[in-house]
């Protein structure tokens, strides 16, 4: 076997292993791949670029995510970078004061924030059945569900009825789940109905928090959610040089 044939075989094997890890974990990171595959970071980035060109993944800040992530159910998405989501959720919850109103959608990181909310009394407006269930037995938490059409994958409500309900609400904090975060383009979502719901949440609140783990950074999706001028703070789990260079209101959550 000549050198070129060996090189192609090794490349194919590396990329097959990267695909396997993506299927299992939903995300891969350049540093970890370089260590496991015993190659340079440059080689890993080249492999990720090739796999992205084949439509097999989406490159992100520091790694890549499976293109199936947004099509997975909420439970499966929550398992991707669970510790990072929990840290961001705790940092966001610490900003809420007793007596305030928070509007949350069905994203996995807003759900992590809901789990960390300990202030009372509290009003929670939500499209998420799981968020509502967290507070259902607590008499100090007033819960308002948006109504709308049931969306099975996210265990949530959306559509025109949900948007109309939010138009009559006033909240202290809007916390829409962030599907894609770009330093220049702002926040976006892959589904039009989801983006419309998130825009309605932002419109009814005095301040907006965008919560994201590192897999969301440097990405853009087809439907606009928010410009950075609408965002009070972007809470993420690790420093983001591109966002810092753009002057974004970044808060890095303690681990």
Secondary structure as the mmCIF struct_conf table of DSSP 4:
data_model
#
loop_
_struct_conf.conf_type_id
_struct_conf.id
_struct_conf.beg_label_comp_id
_struct_conf.beg_label_asym_id
_struct_conf.beg_label_seq_id
_struct_conf.end_label_comp_id
_struct_conf.end_label_asym_id
_struct_conf.end_label_seq_id
HELX_RH_AL_P HELX_RH_AL_P1 UNK A 3 UNK A 25
BEND BEND1 UNK A 26 UNK A 26
STRN STRN1 UNK A 27 UNK A 29
HELX_RH_AL_P HELX_RH_AL_P2 UNK A 30 UNK A 37
TURN_TY1_P TURN_TY1_P1 UNK A 38 UNK A 38
BEND BEND2 UNK A 39 UNK A 39
HELX_RH_AL_P HELX_RH_AL_P3 UNK A 41 UNK A 53
TURN_TY1_P TURN_TY1_P2 UNK A 54 UNK A 55
BEND BEND3 UNK A 56 UNK A 56
STRN STRN2 UNK A 58 UNK A 60
TURN_TY1_P TURN_TY1_P3 UNK A 61 UNK A 62
STRN STRN3 UNK A 63 UNK A 65
TURN_TY1_P TURN_TY1_P4 UNK A 67 UNK A 68
HELX_RH_3T_P HELX_RH_3T_P1 UNK A 69 UNK A 71
BEND BEND4 UNK A 72 UNK A 72
HELX_RH_AL_P HELX_RH_AL_P4 UNK A 74 UNK A 79
TURN_TY1_P TURN_TY1_P5 UNK A 80 UNK A 81
HELX_RH_AL_P HELX_RH_AL_P5 UNK A 82 UNK A 93
TURN_TY1_P TURN_TY1_P6 UNK A 94 UNK A 95
TURN_TY1_P TURN_TY1_P7 UNK A 98 UNK A 99
STRN STRN4 UNK A 101 UNK A 104
BEND BEND5 UNK A 106 UNK A 106
HELX_RH_AL_P HELX_RH_AL_P6 UNK A 108 UNK A 116
BEND BEND6 UNK A 120 UNK A 121
STRN STRN5 UNK A 122 UNK A 126
BEND BEND7 UNK A 127 UNK A 127
STRN STRN6 UNK A 128 UNK A 128
HELX_RH_AL_P HELX_RH_AL_P7 UNK A 129 UNK A 135
TURN_TY1_P TURN_TY1_P8 UNK A 136 UNK A 137
TURN_TY1_P TURN_TY1_P9 UNK A 139 UNK A 140
STRN STRN7 UNK A 141 UNK A 145
STRN STRN8 UNK A 149 UNK A 151
TURN_TY1_P TURN_TY1_P10 UNK A 152 UNK A 155
STRN STRN9 UNK A 156 UNK A 158
BEND BEND8 UNK A 159 UNK A 159
HELX_RH_AL_P HELX_RH_AL_P8 UNK A 160 UNK A 167
TURN_TY1_P TURN_TY1_P11 UNK A 168 UNK A 168
STRN STRN10 UNK A 171 UNK A 175
HELX_LH_PP_P HELX_LH_PP_P1 UNK A 176 UNK A 176
STRN STRN11 UNK A 177 UNK A 177
HELX_LH_PP_P HELX_LH_PP_P2 UNK A 178 UNK A 178
BEND BEND9 UNK A 179 UNK A 179
STRN STRN12 UNK A 180 UNK A 182
TURN_TY1_P TURN_TY1_P12 UNK A 183 UNK A 185
STRN STRN13 UNK A 186 UNK A 189
BEND BEND10 UNK A 190 UNK A 191
HELX_RH_AL_P HELX_RH_AL_P9 UNK A 192 UNK A 203
TURN_TY1_P TURN_TY1_P13 UNK A 204 UNK A 204
STRN STRN14 UNK A 205 UNK A 212
HELX_RH_3T_P HELX_RH_3T_P2 UNK A 214 UNK A 216
STRN STRN15 UNK A 217 UNK A 217
TURN_TY1_P TURN_TY1_P14 UNK A 218 UNK A 218
BEND BEND11 UNK A 222 UNK A 222
STRN STRN16 UNK A 223 UNK A 226
HELX_RH_3T_P HELX_RH_3T_P3 UNK A 228 UNK A 230
BEND BEND12 UNK A 232 UNK A 232
STRN STRN17 UNK A 233 UNK A 236
BEND BEND13 UNK A 237 UNK A 238
HELX_RH_AL_P HELX_RH_AL_P10 UNK A 241 UNK A 245
TURN_TY1_P TURN_TY1_P15 UNK A 246 UNK A 247
STRN STRN18 UNK A 250 UNK A 252
HELX_LH_PP_P HELX_LH_PP_P3 UNK A 253 UNK A 254
#
